[in-house]
Amino acid sequence: MSVFKGIHGAVVAHLGELIVRGDVAPGAALDPLRLEKDLGVSRTVVREALRVLAAKGMVDARPKRGTIVRPREEWALLDADVLGWQAQNRADDAFLADLAEVRDIVEPAGARLAATRRTDADLAALRAALDGMADPDASVDGVVEADLTFHHALLAAAHNALLRQLEQVIATGLRARDLLVHSGGPRGDSAPAHRGVPSHRAVLDAVTRGDADGAERAVRDLLAEADRDVRAITSGKEPE
């Protein structure tokens, strides 16, 4: 979530989303005077917003050319705001695919470590999150938050400080996937909100047993299920 508030934060988010959606293409110029007029804000607000986007690698001020949008590969793609703006752009299938690949690399390894390092407190956190997912009275938003909490607890149980730094990537990908699937994608009808409980329970059971191989397999199965759900929704089919 962005740390910027008020008008400043709104302008940063608006411009960031424009760039992510491709409304302003790489190499195109952003005219500060035009932005002031279109957005109804001061020159100072626009200048500061562009400075923030420059720090994120999204724009670059060039002599005689003004402020230019940079190519996506030059953006700070792990920045929390940039991740969030891309996740909101549901048409960006490439971004969802990239996130799925990162999860495939990180989470099975994290589960292996969790199975051998988890504490009683870690297991309690995982169980509480799973209970939240399984609650028959939970809303879709409640299930999404419980799912995020489960994966947060799983990485925390690995007790690796550097691995925890990847949590923002995992959380962004998971939230984008959950909201897409549980809202039914482009058609708008909801997928069953609790259908992922058995696969998550398999992960918890393996971690509880201290079974590193089993935990890795269970996470890989869970991620394969998630990938099938996203593919089904984006193709206009029902999740299996």
N, C-alpha and C positions, 0 to 999 in steps of 0.2 A: 504494500500500500504506500502511496506517495506520502512523504513527510510535508509536502507543501500544501498550505491551506489558503482559503479565500480566493480572491480574484487571481492572484499569482498562480496558485495551484490549478485553478480552472483553466487558465490560459496554457500552462505547461501541458496539461492533460489533453486539451483540445488540439494543440499543434502536434503533440506526440501521436495521437490517434489518427490525425490526418495523414501523417507521414507513414505510419504503419499500414493504413488502408491503401496506400498508394495514390491518394488524392493529390499529393504533391510528389512527383516522381524523383528518383535519384538524379542529381545534376540540375534540378530546377531550383530557381531562386525564390526565397521568401522575402517579400517586400515589407519591411517594418512599418512604413507609412501606411500601406494598404491594410496591414494587420491592425494597426491602431484604429483605423476608420471602421473596418468590418467588425471588430470585436468591441469597439467602444471603450477602449482602455487607454491608459497613458503610455507615452513613449518609454517611460521607465519600466513599466510592467512588461511590455513587449521585449525590451532589451534584456531584462533579467530572465524572462522565459527562454529566450534564444540562448542565453548563456548556459542555462541548465541543460538544454537539449544538446548544446555543444559538448558539455562535460560527459554526456551519455553517448557521444560519438555520432549523433544523429544528424547534426548540421555542422557546417564549417564556414567561418567568416573569411572571405577572400577579397583582396584588394581589387577594386574596380568591378567586381562581380556581385558583391553583397554576400548574403548568407545563403549557402548552397546546401541542399539535402544530400547527405552522403549515402553510399550504397549500404544495403542491409548488413553485409558481411563486416562492415566497419563499425557497426553499432556495438554498444556495451550490452550484448544480448543477455547477460546474466543479471543486469540491473533490474531491481524489483519493479520499477515503473515500466520499463521496456517489456519485461515479461508479461506484466498485467495487460498492457495495451495489445500485445499480440494475442494473448488468450481471449480477449474480448472480440477479436476479429475472427469470427468463426469460419469465415471463408478461407482462412489461411491453413489449408490442409498440410502444407509443408511444415509449418510450425508445429502442428499437432504431431506429425510424424517424427520430427526432431526430438520433441519432448518424450515421445514413447521410446525412442532409441536410448535416450539418456536414462530413463527409468529402467530399461532392460539391463543397462550396464551397472547401475548403482544399487538398485534395491535388492536383487538376489545376493549380492556380496554383503550388503548391510544385514540381510536376514541371517546369513551364515554367522556373522560376528555376533548378532543378537542372541542366537541360540547358545553360544558358548559364554557370553558375558552378561546376560540379563540378570537383573536383581529381582527380588520380590516386588519392589516398587514398580519396576518396569512391567512385570507381568500384570500387576494390578491396573496400571494405566492402559495396557492393551485390552484387558478384559472389560474395563469400563467403556472404552471406545467401541468395542464390539457390541456391548449391550445397547449403546446408543444407536448403532446401526440397525440392530434387531428390534428395537422398540416399535411395536405395531402402531403406536399413536404418534410417532415422529413424523414431522413434515419432511418434504424433499430437502429443504434447506438444512433441517436437523440431521438428516442422514448424510448429506454432503459434509457437514462440519464434523460429524463423528468419523467419517471415512478419513478426512484430513488428519484428525487427531490420532487415529490408528497408525497411519503411516509416519506421522511425526514421532509417535512413541516407539515404533519399530526402529527407526534410525537412531533415536536416542538410546535405545537398548544396546546398540553396537558400541557405545562409549568410545567413539572416535571423533575428536573435535573437528577435524578437517572434513570428515564425511557429513557432519551436521551442517556445514556451510553450504552443502548442496540442497538443503531442505527447501529453500525458496523455489528452486527449479522444480523439485518433485511436487511441492504444494501447488504451484501454478499449473503444472500439467494435469495434476489430479483434479483440481477444481474445474479446469476447462473441460476435462473429460466428463466429470460427474454432471455438471450443469448441462452439457450437450446431451448426454444420454438420458438423464432423468427428466429433462424438459421435452424429450421426444424429438430433438433436432428441428429441422426446417418445418416439419409437419405440425409440431406443437402438441402432439399427444404424448403423455408421460409414459416412460418405461417403468417397470416395477422398481420401486425405490429400495427394496430390501433383497434383491436377487443376488447381491454380491456377498451376503453374509456367510454362506458355506465356504467359499474360497478364502475369506479372511479368517474364518475359524480354523481352517486347515493350517494356515500360517501360524496362528497362535498356538495350536496344539503342538506343532513341531518345535517351536521356540520353547514352549513349556517343558518338553521332553529333553531339551538340549540337543536335538537332532539337527546338526548343521546341514547335512545333505537334504534332509526332509524339508527344512525351512526354505532352502534355496529352490527346491522343486516346487514347493507350494506357492512361492512368490512368482515363479515363472508361469505356473498355471494361472494364477490370478491376473498377471499382466496379459497373458494370451486371451483370457476372457474379456478383459478391458478393451483390448485391440479389436476383438470380434464385435463388441458392442458398438464401438465408434464406427467401424466399417459398415455395420448394418444401418446405423442411423444416417450416416452421410450418403448411403446408397438408397435411402428411402424404405428400408426394410425394417421388420421388427427384430429386436435383439433376440438371439437364440435362447 
